[in-house]
Amino acid sequence: MTVYQKLLQATEKERNELMNLALIQQGGKGNISLQTYIGFLTQAYHHVKHTTPLLMTCGGRLSGKYEWLRTAIGEYIEEEMGHQEWVLNDIAECGADKEAVRNSTMPVTSACLATEVMVSYAYDMINRVNPIGFFGMVLVLEGTSTAVATQAGEKLMQTLNLPKKAFSYLLSHGSLDISHVSFYESLVNQITDEADQNCLIHSAKVFYKLYGDIFRDIEARLM
């Protein structure tokens, strides 16, 4: 069994719990309101804007034995820069105020506590525990995107009667993250240190819970 296969097997329960959440299930069928979709995009902005800073921080905290991984992170950074602007543009295409979202911070409700906690855990994992653990977040976010993002975007385009320009984040990440997952798998399989593997598994389990909490919060407030 490869490291990647071991990771998927160890986190199967947490992954299934996330994918079975009502918002993800209904979103994949196109059965959510415009308000809920904007709520999803708002939370996406508040964590996507940290993707590049988190990657940079992770690269800086890796030990010398992971120089090969630091190089790969440079490729990730090039791919991910500016994606938060895609999210904001989608929000604007939905008729909402993207600048209000951009400028909102905790404790303003548009940036919910669940999102704040997930982002904080990512920085804490990198800086205090083990930078390898950050790749648990990558597994959760990119794996979820490949599973539902494109389908959800296409369905919602029809049910919400919105232009394709309102779904640049979902439609691009569904297809884009397929190649990312393959790249991710090749990287994870090179992590031979057992302690680092265990940290990766642990953090992925936690990130599944934390990412799920964002959807649970949106469900409670908007669905």
C-alpha angles and dihedrals in degrees: 000000000000122000090253092052090048090051093051092047093049093050099040095109094050092045092052091049090054095046092049094057113123096239093052093045094047093040090055088056094045092246102134132098127253089248091055092048091051088048090054092049091048092056090043089057092051092057101029090059087064096052097091095041090049092050091049092048092048092050091051093051098049117109123240093264088067097055088121089057092048088057091051090050088059088061091048091052092054090052096046104042114118098008090126087067090058088057092049092049090052089052090053091049087055089058097255129125107264093185091057088055092046092053098042120104137169130322087033106100096235088075099052124209093246091059091046091051094049092050091045091051090052093054091044092050091053098043103034109022117023130319090219087069090069088074088068086069091049091054093051099045099041094039091053091048094054091048100052116356101092094040092048092048093051093047095045091049087064101039096043093039092227129147122258087252088072091064105048092121097050098039095045096045095049092060098028094053093055088071089040091056091053090050090046092052092053090052097046091051089062093059100102100165107104094210090054091048090052091049090051091052092047094049093047090055090051093046091052088056095044094046089047089054089061090057091044089054092050090048092052094049105033113018 
